[in-house]
Amino acid sequence: MKAVKAYIRCEKAEEVVSALVEKGIRSLTLINVMGMGLLADPHTAKYSMECVEQYSKVAKLEIVCSDDRVHEIVETIRSAAYTGLKGDGMIYVTPVEMAVKIRSGAIGEEAV
């Protein structure tokens, strides 16, 4: 199993989620976060009085999936999130050692 984490523009989140749902991906987490550094879009980045750092509002998308769906999911996110401008985001894929469904006790891919 793999965890796919994508940091994308907030305004592209609905389009990305819709594209994933069309591919049959219905289990995902979408979180509003702040990104700093190279992810920041210089046109929308601000300076925060709290952080005294430059940041941009971004959406973080998390999906846990079977190994055979990773490339399809990554390409779906990449193509739906693309604008061609700096700050389009990043996608990271990491291994998942274990998944356990709390309600049923299912383990591994059966839990996802």
Biopython code that builds the backbone (N, CA, C, O; Angstrom):
import numpy as np
from Bio.PDB.StructureBuilder import StructureBuilder

atoms = [
    (1, "MET", "N", (0.833, -1.178, 0.000)),
    (1, "MET", "CA", (0.000, 0.000, 0.000)),
    (1, "MET", "C", (0.879, 1.243, 0.000)),
    (1, "MET", "O", (2.030, 1.222, 0.436)),
    (2, "LYS", "N", (0.299, 2.320, -0.501)),
    (2, "LYS", "CA", (1.014, 3.595, -0.568)),
    (2, "LYS", "C", (0.126, 4.709, -0.042)),
    (2, "LYS", "O", (-1.102, 4.626, -0.086)),
    (3, "ALA", "N", (0.780, 5.763, 0.461)),
    (3, "ALA", "CA", (0.093, 6.997, 0.829)),
    (3, "ALA", "C", (0.486, 8.046, -0.204)),
    (3, "ALA", "O", (1.671, 8.278, -0.442)),
    (4, "VAL", "N", (-0.500, 8.670, -0.808)),
    (4, "VAL", "CA", (-0.275, 9.742, -1.764)),
    (4, "VAL", "C", (-0.673, 11.032, -1.064)),
    (4, "VAL", "O", (-1.812, 11.183, -0.622)),
    (5, "LYS", "N", (0.272, 11.963, -0.967)),
    (5, "LYS", "CA", (0.011, 13.265, -0.357)),
    (5, "LYS", "C", (0.290, 14.320, -1.412)),
    (5, "LYS", "O", (1.378, 14.369, -1.986)),
    (6, "ALA", "N", (-0.698, 15.159, -1.660)),
    (6, "ALA", "CA", (-0.558, 16.200, -2.669)),
    (6, "ALA", "C", (-0.853, 17.551, -2.043)),
    (6, "ALA", "O", (-1.809, 17.704, -1.282)),
    (7, "TYR", "N", (-0.026, 18.523, -2.370)),
    (7, "TYR", "CA", (-0.212, 19.904, -1.945)),
    (7, "TYR", "C", (-0.538, 20.696, -3.202)),
    (7, "TYR", "O", (0.305, 20.845, -4.086)),
    (8, "ILE", "N", (-1.762, 21.203, -3.279)),
    (8, "ILE", "CA", (-2.238, 21.848, -4.505)),
    (8, "ILE", "C", (-2.863, 23.208, -4.193)),
    (8, "ILE", "O", (-3.106, 23.537, -3.031)),
    (9, "ARG", "N", (-3.114, 23.980, -5.221)),
    (9, "ARG", "CA", (-3.806, 25.258, -5.062)),
    (9, "ARG", "C", (-5.222, 25.003, -4.537)),
    (9, "ARG", "O", (-5.900, 24.085, -4.999)),
    (10, "CYS", "N", (-5.666, 25.811, -3.577)),
    (10, "CYS", "CA", (-7.017, 25.664, -3.028)),
    (10, "CYS", "C", (-8.075, 25.736, -4.114)),
    (10, "CYS", "O", (-9.057, 24.993, -4.081)),
    (11, "GLU", "N", (-7.877, 26.634, -5.083)),
    (11, "GLU", "CA", (-8.888, 26.809, -6.115)),
    (11, "GLU", "C", (-8.977, 25.627, -7.075)),
    (11, "GLU", "O", (-9.923, 25.542, -7.857)),
    (12, "LYS", "N", (-8.008, 24.714, -7.029)),
    (12, "LYS", "CA", (-8.041, 23.518, -7.873)),
    (12, "LYS", "C", (-8.557, 22.286, -7.122)),
    (12, "LYS", "O", (-8.733, 21.227, -7.724)),
    (13, "ALA", "N", (-8.798, 22.414, -5.824)),
    (13, "ALA", "CA", (-9.164, 21.255, -5.004)),
    (13, "ALA", "C", (-10.443, 20.574, -5.499)),
    (13, "ALA", "O", (-10.480, 19.350, -5.626)),
    (14, "GLU", "N", (-11.477, 21.345, -5.775)),
    (14, "GLU", "CA", (-12.744, 20.755, -6.218)),
    (14, "GLU", "C", (-12.571, 20.003, -7.535)),
    (14, "GLU", "O", (-13.121, 18.916, -7.713)),
    (15, "GLU", "N", (-11.812, 20.583, -8.449)),
    (15, "GLU", "CA", (-11.549, 19.939, -9.742)),
    (15, "GLU", "C", (-10.765, 18.638, -9.565)),
    (15, "GLU", "O", (-11.061, 17.640, -10.223)),
    (16, "VAL", "N", (-9.771, 18.647, -8.683)),
    (16, "VAL", "CA", (-8.965, 17.454, -8.436)),
    (16, "VAL", "C", (-9.819, 16.356, -7.797)),
    (16, "VAL", "O", (-9.761, 15.202, -8.219)),
    (17, "VAL", "N", (-10.604, 16.710, -6.790)),
    (17, "VAL", "CA", (-11.460, 15.712, -6.122)),
    (17, "VAL", "C", (-12.456, 15.133, -7.117)),
    (17, "VAL", "O", (-12.672, 13.921, -7.128)),
    (18, "SER", "N", (-13.061, 15.959, -7.943)),
    (18, "SER", "CA", (-14.008, 15.466, -8.956)),
    (18, "SER", "C", (-13.347, 14.489, -9.914)),
    (18, "SER", "O", (-13.935, 13.467, -10.268)),
    (19, "ALA", "N", (-12.123, 14.802, -10.336)),
    (19, "ALA", "CA", (-11.392, 13.912, -11.244)),
    (19, "ALA", "C", (-11.093, 12.572, -10.575)),
    (19, "ALA", "O", (-11.175, 11.524, -11.215)),
    (20, "LEU", "N", (-10.747, 12.607, -9.284)),
    (20, "LEU", "CA", (-10.483, 11.368, -8.549)),
    (20, "LEU", "C", (-11.762, 10.540, -8.389)),
    (20, "LEU", "O", (-11.736, 9.319, -8.545)),
    (21, "VAL", "N", (-12.863, 11.193, -8.084)),
    (21, "VAL", "CA", (-14.148, 10.488, -7.927)),
    (21, "VAL", "C", (-14.535, 9.814, -9.244)),
    (21, "VAL", "O", (-15.050, 8.696, -9.239)),
    (22, "GLU", "N", (-14.290, 10.486, -10.371)),
    (22, "GLU", "CA", (-14.558, 9.885, -11.689)),
    (22, "GLU", "C", (-13.743, 8.617, -11.901)),
    (22, "GLU", "O", (-14.170, 7.719, -12.626)),
    (23, "LYS", "N", (-12.564, 8.537, -11.269)),
    (23, "LYS", "CA", (-11.702, 7.352, -11.381)),
    (23, "LYS", "C", (-12.041, 6.302, -10.323)),
    (23, "LYS", "O", (-11.374, 5.271, -10.235)),
    (24, "GLY", "N", (-13.082, 6.562, -9.516)),
    (24, "GLY", "CA", (-13.491, 5.591, -8.510)),
    (24, "GLY", "C", (-12.841, 5.769, -7.162)),
    (24, "GLY", "O", (-12.997, 4.912, -6.292)),
    (25, "ILE", "N", (-12.113, 6.855, -6.955)),
    (25, "ILE", "CA", (-11.464, 7.134, -5.669)),
    (25, "ILE", "C", (-12.442, 7.947, -4.836)),
    (25, "ILE", "O", (-12.739, 9.095, -5.166)),
    (26, "ARG", "N", (-12.944, 7.354, -3.756)),
    (26, "ARG", "CA", (-13.916, 8.043, -2.927)),
    (26, "ARG", "C", (-13.447, 8.225, -1.484)),
    (26, "ARG", "O", (-14.062, 8.964, -0.715)),
    (27, "SER", "N", (-12.369, 7.555, -1.123)),
    (27, "SER", "CA", (-11.831, 7.681, 0.233)),
    (27, "SER", "C", (-10.587, 8.556, 0.191)),
    (27, "SER", "O", (-9.527, 8.132, -0.270)),
    (28, "LEU", "N", (-10.731, 9.782, 0.680)),
    (28, "LEU", "CA", (-9.607, 10.703, 0.693)),
    (28, "LEU", "C", (-9.820, 11.724, 1.795)),
    (28, "LEU", "O", (-10.922, 11.869, 2.324)),
    (29, "THR", "N", (-8.760, 12.422, 2.129)),
    (29, "THR", "CA", (-8.811, 13.494, 3.120)),
    (29, "THR", "C", (-8.351, 14.772, 2.438)),
    (29, "THR", "O", (-7.349, 14.778, 1.723)),
    (30, "LEU", "N", (-9.088, 15.856, 2.664)),
    (30, "LEU", "CA", (-8.738, 17.155, 2.107)),
    (30, "LEU", "C", (-8.655, 18.145, 3.258)),
    (30, "LEU", "O", (-9.606, 18.308, 4.023)),
    (31, "ILE", "N", (-7.494, 18.810, 3.373)),
    (31, "ILE", "CA", (-7.225, 19.692, 4.506)),
    (31, "ILE", "C", (-6.700, 21.027, 3.981)),
    (31, "ILE", "O", (-5.881, 21.051, 3.062)),
    (32, "ASN", "N", (-7.164, 22.140, 4.558)),
    (32, "ASN", "CA", (-6.584, 23.449, 4.262)),
    (32, "ASN", "C", (-5.342, 23.625, 5.118)),
    (32, "ASN", "O", (-5.397, 23.486, 6.340)),
    (33, "VAL", "N", (-4.216, 23.934, 4.473)),
    (33, "VAL", "CA", (-2.948, 24.132, 5.183)),
    (33, "VAL", "C", (-2.253, 25.373, 4.627)),
    (33, "VAL", "O", (-2.742, 25.992, 3.682)),
    (34, "MET", "N", (-1.126, 25.729, 5.207)),
    (34, "MET", "CA", (-0.298, 26.808, 4.690)),
    (34, "MET", "C", (1.033, 26.220, 4.244)),
    (34, "MET", "O", (1.658, 25.464, 4.988)),
    (35, "GLY", "N", (1.470, 26.560, 3.040)),
    (35, "GLY", "CA", (2.743, 26.091, 2.517)),
    (35, "GLY", "C", (3.751, 27.216, 2.488)),
    (35, "GLY", "O", (3.408, 28.363, 2.198)),
    (36, "MET", "N", (4.995, 26.888, 2.789)),
    (36, "MET", "CA", (6.066, 27.877, 2.749)),
    (36, "MET", "C", (7.149, 27.401, 1.805)),
    (36, "MET", "O", (7.276, 26.205, 1.544)),
    (37, "GLY", "N", (7.924, 28.336, 1.295)),
    (37, "GLY", "CA", (9.067, 27.977, 0.465)),
    (37, "GLY", "C", (8.717, 27.911, -0.998)),
    (37, "GLY", "O", (7.956, 28.733, -1.509)),
    (38, "LEU", "N", (9.285, 26.919, -1.675)),
    (38, "LEU", "CA", (9.147, 26.823, -3.115)),
    (38, "LEU", "C", (7.723, 26.541, -3.562)),
    (38, "LEU", "O", (7.387, 26.786, -4.721)),
    (39, "LEU", "N", (6.865, 26.024, -2.662)),
    (39, "LEU", "CA", (5.474, 25.777, -3.027)),
    (39, "LEU", "C", (4.680, 27.066, -3.129)),
    (39, "LEU", "O", (3.637, 27.101, -3.781)),
    (40, "ALA", "N", (5.156, 28.117, -2.496)),
    (40, "ALA", "CA", (4.393, 29.358, -2.427)),
    (40, "ALA", "C", (4.291, 30.023, -3.795)),
    (40, "ALA", "O", (5.280, 30.137, -4.519)),
    (41, "ASP", "N", (3.095, 30.454, -4.131)),
    (41, "ASP", "CA", (2.859, 31.217, -5.348)),
    (41, "ASP", "C", (3.181, 32.675, -5.037)),
    (41, "ASP", "O", (2.527, 33.268, -4.179)),
    (42, "PRO", "N", (4.157, 33.267, -5.701)),
    (42, "PRO", "CA", (4.554, 34.634, -5.358)),
    (42, "PRO", "C", (3.446, 35.668, -5.557)),
    (42, "PRO", "O", (3.523, 36.765, -5.005)),
    (43, "HIS", "N", (2.419, 35.332, -6.339)),
    (43, "HIS", "CA", (1.320, 36.264, -6.579)),
    (43, "HIS", "C", (0.303, 36.268, -5.450)),
    (43, "HIS", "O", (-0.399, 37.261, -5.259)),
    (44, "THR", "N", (0.209, 35.170, -4.695)),
    (44, "THR", "CA", (-0.769, 35.109, -3.614)),
    (44, "THR", "C", (-0.128, 34.977, -2.239)),
    (44, "THR", "O", (-0.832, 35.011, -1.229)),
    (45, "ALA", "N", (1.196, 34.828, -2.178)),
    (45, "ALA", "CA", (1.887, 34.671, -0.898)),
    (45, "ALA", "C", (1.787, 35.956, -0.083)),
    (45, "ALA", "O", (1.742, 37.056, -0.634)),
    (46, "LYS", "N", (1.754, 35.797, 1.235)),
    (46, "LYS", "CA", (1.652, 36.935, 2.148)),
    (46, "LYS", "C", (2.680, 36.763, 3.248)),
    (46, "LYS", "O", (3.243, 35.683, 3.423)),
    (47, "TYR", "N", (2.920, 37.836, 3.986)),
    (47, "TYR", "CA", (3.752, 37.725, 5.167)),
    (47, "TYR", "C", (2.837, 37.686, 6.373)),
    (47, "TYR", "O", (1.944, 38.523, 6.510)),
    (48, "SER", "N", (3.053, 36.722, 7.244)),
    (48, "SER", "CA", (2.221, 36.546, 8.426)),
    (48, "SER", "C", (2.871, 37.214, 9.624)),
    (48, "SER", "O", (4.066, 37.045, 9.867)),
    (49, "MET", "N", (2.089, 37.968, 10.363)),
    (49, "MET", "CA", (2.598, 38.579, 11.594)),
    (49, "MET", "C", (2.883, 37.498, 12.641)),
    (49, "MET", "O", (3.752, 37.676, 13.495)),
    (50, "GLU", "N", (2.156, 36.379, 12.577)),
    (50, "GLU", "CA", (2.345, 35.306, 13.550)),
    (50, "GLU", "C", (3.604, 34.495, 13.250)),
    (50, "GLU", "O", (4.375, 34.184, 14.158)),
    (51, "CYS", "N", (3.807, 34.160, 12.001)),
    (51, "CYS", "CA", (4.923, 33.287, 11.626)),
    (51, "CYS", "C", (6.152, 34.068, 11.191)),
    (51, "CYS", "O", (7.268, 33.551, 11.249)),
    (52, "VAL", "N", (5.965, 35.283, 10.764)),
    (52, "VAL", "CA", (7.008, 36.104, 10.158)),
    (52, "VAL", "C", (7.704, 35.305, 9.055)),
    (52, "VAL", "O", (8.927, 35.333, 8.924)),
    (53, "GLU", "N", (6.929, 34.621, 8.297)),
    (53, "GLU", "CA", (7.408, 33.829, 7.165)),
    (53, "GLU", "C", (6.466, 34.069, 5.989)),
    (53, "GLU", "O", (5.335, 34.522, 6.163)),
    (54, "GLN", "N", (6.939, 33.766, 4.824)),
    (54, "GLN", "CA", (6.089, 33.858, 3.650)),
    (54, "GLN", "C", (5.312, 32.553, 3.513)),
    (54, "GLN", "O", (5.889, 31.472, 3.629)),
    (55, "TYR", "N", (4.010, 32.649, 3.267)),
    (55, "TYR", "CA", (3.199, 31.448, 3.126)),
    (55, "TYR", "C", (2.122, 31.653, 2.086)),
    (55, "TYR", "O", (1.783, 32.785, 1.740)),
    (56, "SER", "N", (1.584, 30.551, 1.588)),
    (56, "SER", "CA", (0.428, 30.548, 0.699)),
    (56, "SER", "C", (-0.554, 29.520, 1.225)),
    (56, "SER", "O", (-0.161, 28.472, 1.738)),
    (57, "LYS", "N", (-1.843, 29.830, 1.091)),
    (57, "LYS", "CA", (-2.858, 28.843, 1.450)),
    (57, "LYS", "C", (-2.861, 27.778, 0.373)),
    (57, "LYS", "O", (-2.925, 28.084, -0.817)),
    (58, "VAL", "N", (-2.792, 26.516, 0.800)),
    (58, "VAL", "CA", (-2.831, 25.389, -0.127)),
    (58, "VAL", "C", (-3.756, 24.322, 0.439)),
    (58, "VAL", "O", (-4.089, 24.334, 1.624)),
    (59, "ALA", "N", (-4.160, 23.413, -0.414)),
    (59, "ALA", "CA", (-4.973, 22.273, 0.010)),
    (59, "ALA", "C", (-4.077, 21.043, 0.041)),
    (59, "ALA", "O", (-3.298, 20.808, -0.883)),
    (60, "LYS", "N", (-4.193, 20.266, 1.102)),
    (60, "LYS", "CA", (-3.445, 19.006, 1.215)),
    (60, "LYS", "C", (-4.436, 17.867, 1.020)),
    (60, "LYS", "O", (-5.464, 17.793, 1.694)),
    (61, "LEU", "N", (-4.112, 16.998, 0.103)),
    (61, "LEU", "CA", (-4.945, 15.861, -0.230)),
    (61, "LEU", "C", (-4.190, 14.596, 0.170)),
    (61, "LEU", "O", (-3.025, 14.433, -0.191)),
    (62, "GLU", "N", (-4.840, 13.702, 0.910)),
    (62, "GLU", "CA", (-4.203, 12.444, 1.314)),
    (62, "GLU", "C", (-5.071, 11.270, 0.885)),
    (62, "GLU", "O", (-6.283, 11.258, 1.101)),
    (63, "ILE", "N", (-4.425, 10.286, 0.272)),
    (63, "ILE", "CA", (-5.119, 9.072, -0.175)),
    (63, "ILE", "C", (-4.225, 7.885, 0.143)),
    (63, "ILE", "O", (-3.029, 7.918, -0.147)),
    (64, "VAL", "N", (-4.786, 6.839, 0.734)),
    (64, "VAL", "CA", (-4.075, 5.575, 0.904)),
    (64, "VAL", "C", (-4.686, 4.604, -0.101)),
    (64, "VAL", "O", (-5.905, 4.450, -0.179)),
    (65, "CYS", "N", (-3.809, 3.948, -0.870)),
    (65, "CYS", "CA", (-4.300, 3.088, -1.950)),
    (65, "CYS", "C", (-3.402, 1.876, -2.134)),
    (65, "CYS", "O", (-2.315, 1.789, -1.563)),
    (66, "SER", "N", (-3.885, 0.946, -2.944)),
    (66, "SER", "CA", (-3.076, -0.219, -3.295)),
    (66, "SER", "C", (-1.973, 0.230, -4.249)),
    (66, "SER", "O", (-2.112, 1.235, -4.947)),
    (67, "ASP", "N", (-0.890, -0.519, -4.271)),
    (67, "ASP", "CA", (0.268, -0.172, -5.103)),
    (67, "ASP", "C", (-0.106, -0.012, -6.576)),
    (67, "ASP", "O", (0.448, 0.843, -7.267)),
    (68, "ASP", "N", (-1.038, -0.827, -7.057)),
    (68, "ASP", "CA", (-1.364, -0.800, -8.482)),
    (68, "ASP", "C", (-2.165, 0.432, -8.910)),
    (68, "ASP", "O", (-2.347, 0.639, -10.110)),
    (69, "ARG", "N", (-2.641, 1.244, -7.992)),
    (69, "ARG", "CA", (-3.409, 2.452, -8.349)),
    (69, "ARG", "C", (-2.590, 3.738, -8.223)),
    (69, "ARG", "O", (-3.068, 4.814, -8.584)),
    (70, "VAL", "N", (-1.368, 3.633, -7.717)),
    (70, "VAL", "CA", (-0.571, 4.824, -7.429)),
    (70, "VAL", "C", (-0.372, 5.708, -8.655)),
    (70, "VAL", "O", (-0.648, 6.907, -8.597)),
    (71, "HIS", "N", (0.097, 5.145, -9.756)),
    (71, "HIS", "CA", (0.404, 5.966, -10.931)),
    (71, "HIS", "C", (-0.848, 6.620, -11.504)),
    (71, "HIS", "O", (-0.800, 7.768, -11.944)),
    (72, "GLU", "N", (-1.953, 5.910, -11.502)),
    (72, "GLU", "CA", (-3.214, 6.473, -11.982)),
    (72, "GLU", "C", (-3.651, 7.656, -11.109)),
    (72, "GLU", "O", (-4.074, 8.690, -11.625)),
    (73, "ILE", "N", (-3.548, 7.499, -9.803)),
    (73, "ILE", "CA", (-3.935, 8.556, -8.868)),
    (73, "ILE", "C", (-3.014, 9.764, -9.005)),
    (73, "ILE", "O", (-3.484, 10.900, -9.060)),
    (74, "VAL", "N", (-1.714, 9.526, -9.059)),
    (74, "VAL", "CA", (-0.748, 10.619, -9.196)),
    (74, "VAL", "C", (-1.003, 11.398, -10.488)),
    (74, "VAL", "O", (-1.020, 12.629, -10.472)),
    (75, "GLU", "N", (-1.196, 10.709, -11.582)),
    (75, "GLU", "CA", (-1.424, 11.392, -12.862)),
    (75, "GLU", "C", (-2.755, 12.135, -12.870)),
    (75, "GLU", "O", (-2.851, 13.215, -13.452)),
    (76, "THR", "N", (-3.779, 11.578, -12.237)),
    (76, "THR", "CA", (-5.074, 12.260, -12.146)),
    (76, "THR", "C", (-4.937, 13.558, -11.366)),
    (76, "THR", "O", (-5.456, 14.593, -11.784)),
    (77, "ILE", "N", (-4.240, 13.511, -10.235)),
    (77, "ILE", "CA", (-4.019, 14.726, -9.437)),
    (77, "ILE", "C", (-3.194, 15.729, -10.224)),
    (77, "ILE", "O", (-3.549, 16.906, -10.293)),
    (78, "ARG", "N", (-2.097, 15.276, -10.817)),
    (78, "ARG", "CA", (-1.198, 16.165, -11.536)),
    (78, "ARG", "C", (-1.917, 16.883, -12.681)),
    (78, "ARG", "O", (-1.779, 18.095, -12.846)),
    (79, "SER", "N", (-2.671, 16.140, -13.457)),
    (79, "SER", "CA", (-3.316, 16.771, -14.611)),
    (79, "SER", "C", (-4.460, 17.697, -14.193)),
    (79, "SER", "O", (-4.663, 18.736, -14.823)),
    (80, "ALA", "N", (-5.205, 17.348, -13.154)),
    (80, "ALA", "CA", (-6.318, 18.198, -12.710)),
    (80, "ALA", "C", (-5.837, 19.434, -11.956)),
    (80, "ALA", "O", (-6.519, 20.458, -11.961)),
    (81, "ALA", "N", (-4.675, 19.355, -11.308)),
    (81, "ALA", "CA", (-4.151, 20.474, -10.519)),
    (81, "ALA", "C", (-3.283, 21.423, -11.345)),
    (81, "ALA", "O", (-2.943, 22.509, -10.875)),
    (82, "TYR", "N", (-2.929, 21.040, -12.544)),
    (82, "TYR", "CA", (-1.985, 21.790, -13.374)),
    (82, "TYR", "C", (-2.546, 23.127, -13.858)),
    (82, "TYR", "O", (-3.660, 23.195, -14.378)),
    (83, "THR", "N", (-1.755, 24.191, -13.679)),
    (83, "THR", "CA", (-2.050, 25.487, -14.295)),
    (83, "THR", "C", (-0.879, 25.963, -15.140)),
    (83, "THR", "O", (-1.036, 26.820, -16.009)),
    (84, "GLY", "N", (0.301, 25.397, -14.876)),
    (84, "GLY", "CA", (1.502, 25.818, -15.582)),
    (84, "GLY", "C", (2.236, 26.957, -14.899)),
    (84, "GLY", "O", (3.273, 27.410, -15.382)),
    (85, "LEU", "N", (1.700, 27.422, -13.774)),
    (85, "LEU", "CA", (2.311, 28.526, -13.045)),
    (85, "LEU", "C", (3.072, 28.014, -11.833)),
    (85, "LEU", "O", (2.792, 26.930, -11.319)),
    (86, "LYS", "N", (4.046, 28.812, -11.378)),
    (86, "LYS", "CA", (4.778, 28.470, -10.164)),
    (86, "LYS", "C", (3.770, 28.349, -9.019)),
    (86, "LYS", "O", (2.856, 29.164, -8.897)),
    (87, "GLY", "N", (3.946, 27.329, -8.188)),
    (87, "GLY", "CA", (3.039, 27.132, -7.066)),
    (87, "GLY", "C", (1.940, 26.131, -7.352)),
    (87, "GLY", "O", (0.999, 26.019, -6.567)),
    (88, "ASP", "N", (2.030, 25.391, -8.465)),
    (88, "ASP", "CA", (1.014, 24.373, -8.758)),
    (88, "ASP", "C", (0.998, 23.276, -7.696)),
    (88, "ASP", "O", (-0.036, 22.642, -7.487)),
    (89, "GLY", "N", (2.125, 23.041, -7.023)),
    (89, "GLY", "CA", (2.141, 22.091, -5.924)),
    (89, "GLY", "C", (3.115, 20.948, -6.088)),
    (89, "GLY", "O", (3.957, 20.938, -6.986)),
    (90, "MET", "N", (2.976, 19.985, -5.192)),
    (90, "MET", "CA", (3.844, 18.807, -5.152)),
    (90, "MET", "C", (3.008, 17.587, -4.786)),
    (90, "MET", "O", (1.982, 17.693, -4.114)),
    (91, "ILE", "N", (3.471, 16.423, -5.245)),
    (91, "ILE", "CA", (2.857, 15.143, -4.890)),
    (91, "ILE", "C", (3.958, 14.258, -4.328)),
    (91, "ILE", "O", (5.033, 14.140, -4.917)),
    (92, "TYR", "N", (3.687, 13.638, -3.188)),
    (92, "TYR", "CA", (4.631, 12.710, -2.561)),
    (92, "TYR", "C", (3.959, 11.351, -2.401)),
    (92, "TYR", "O", (2.771, 11.269, -2.090)),
    (93, "VAL", "N", (4.727, 10.289, -2.616)),
    (93, "VAL", "CA", (4.224, 8.932, -2.431)),
    (93, "VAL", "C", (5.140, 8.223, -1.443)),
    (93, "VAL", "O", (6.358, 8.196, -1.623)),
    (94, "THR", "N", (4.548, 7.648, -0.399)),
    (94, "THR", "CA", (5.322, 6.936, 0.613)),
    (94, "THR", "C", (4.676, 5.582, 0.901)),
    (94, "THR", "O", (3.475, 5.412, 0.691)),
    (95, "PRO", "N", (5.461, 4.622, 1.378)),
    (95, "PRO", "CA", (4.891, 3.320, 1.726)),
    (95, "PRO", "C", (4.043, 3.397, 2.999)),
    (95, "PRO", "O", (4.305, 4.202, 3.893)),
    (96, "VAL", "N", (3.034, 2.550, 3.055)),
    (96, "VAL", "CA", (2.201, 2.413, 4.254)),
    (96, "VAL", "C", (2.437, 0.999, 4.776)),
    (96, "VAL", "O", (2.177, 0.020, 4.077)),
    (97, "GLU", "N", (2.926, 0.900, 5.999)),
    (97, "GLU", "CA", (3.233, -0.409, 6.570)),
    (97, "GLU", "C", (1.990, -1.167, 6.994)),
    (97, "GLU", "O", (1.929, -2.389, 6.856)),
    (98, "MET", "N", (0.999, -0.454, 7.510)),
    (98, "MET", "CA", (-0.197, -1.138, 7.988)),
    (98, "MET", "C", (-1.382, -0.177, 7.955)),
    (98, "MET", "O", (-1.236, 1.023, 8.187)),
    (99, "ALA", "N", (-2.544, -0.725, 7.664)),
    (99, "ALA", "CA", (-3.798, 0.011, 7.767)),
    (99, "ALA", "C", (-4.769, -0.873, 8.530)),
    (99, "ALA", "O", (-4.863, -2.070, 8.259)),
    (100, "VAL", "N", (-5.489, -0.298, 9.476)),
    (100, "VAL", "CA", (-6.451, -1.055, 10.278)),
    (100, "VAL", "C", (-7.756, -0.278, 10.316)),
    (100, "VAL", "O", (-7.777, 0.885, 10.720)),
    (101, "LYS", "N", (-8.847, -0.914, 9.898)),
    (101, "LYS", "CA", (-10.159, -0.285, 9.971)),
    (101, "LYS", "C", (-10.681, -0.479, 11.388)),
    (101, "LYS", "O", (-10.842, -1.611, 11.846)),
    (102, "ILE", "N", (-10.940, 0.607, 12.071)),
    (102, "ILE", "CA", (-11.332, 0.566, 13.473)),
    (102, "ILE", "C", (-12.626, -0.218, 13.668)),
    (102, "ILE", "O", (-12.698, -1.067, 14.556)),
    (103, "ARG", "N", (-13.645, 0.048, 12.858)),
    (103, "ARG", "CA", (-14.954, -0.584, 13.040)),
    (103, "ARG", "C", (-14.903, -2.102, 12.880)),
    (103, "ARG", "O", (-15.434, -2.832, 13.718)),
    (104, "SER", "N", (-14.264, -2.583, 11.803)),
    (104, "SER", "CA", (-14.308, -4.013, 11.499)),
    (104, "SER", "C", (-13.062, -4.785, 11.914)),
    (104, "SER", "O", (-13.105, -6.009, 12.033)),
    (105, "GLY", "N", (-11.964, -4.090, 12.133)),
    (105, "GLY", "CA", (-10.711, -4.771, 12.434)),
    (105, "GLY", "C", (-9.985, -5.256, 11.198)),
    (105, "GLY", "O", (-8.951, -5.914, 11.314)),
    (106, "ALA", "N", (-10.508, -4.943, 9.992)),
    (106, "ALA", "CA", (-9.846, -5.354, 8.752)),
    (106, "ALA", "C", (-8.435, -4.736, 8.718)),
    (106, "ALA", "O", (-8.214, -3.601, 9.139)),
    (107, "ILE", "N", (-7.496, -5.540, 8.196)),
    (107, "ILE", "CA", (-6.098, -5.138, 8.151)),
    (107, "ILE", "C", (-5.603, -5.150, 6.704)),
    (107, "ILE", "O", (-6.027, -5.973, 5.892)),
    (108, "GLY", "N", (-4.697, -4.220, 6.403)),
    (108, "GLY", "CA", (-4.072, -4.173, 5.082)),
    (108, "GLY", "C", (-4.995, -3.573, 4.044)),
    (108, "GLY", "O", (-5.807, -2.701, 4.354)),
    (109, "GLU", "N", (-4.870, -4.045, 2.790)),
    (109, "GLU", "CA", (-5.667, -3.489, 1.706)),
    (109, "GLU", "C", (-7.156, -3.687, 1.929)),
    (109, "GLU", "O", (-7.957, -2.916, 1.401)),
    (110, "GLU", "N", (-7.553, -4.695, 2.694)),
    (110, "GLU", "CA", (-8.980, -4.899, 2.993)),
    (110, "GLU", "C", (-9.536, -3.738, 3.822)),
    (110, "GLU", "O", (-10.742, -3.492, 3.820)),
    (111, "ALA", "N", (-8.671, -3.040, 4.517)),
    (111, "ALA", "CA", (-9.098, -1.917, 5.362)),
    (111, "ALA", "C", (-9.278, -0.636, 4.559)),
    (111, "ALA", "O", (-9.983, 0.277, 4.989)),
    (112, "VAL", "N", (-8.650, -0.569, 3.405)),
    (112, "VAL", "CA", (-8.668, 0.683, 2.648)),
    (112, "VAL", "C", (-9.859, 0.749, 1.723)),
    (112, "VAL", "O", (-10.031, 1.736, 1.008)),
]
sb = StructureBuilder()
sb.init_structure("model")
sb.init_model(0)
sb.init_chain("A")
sb.init_seg("    ")
for serial, (resi, resn, name, xyz) in enumerate(atoms, 1):
    if name == "N":
        sb.init_residue(resn, " ", resi, " ")
    sb.init_atom(name, np.array(xyz, "f"), 0.0, 1.0, " ", f" {name:<3s}", serial, name[0])
structure = sb.get_structure()
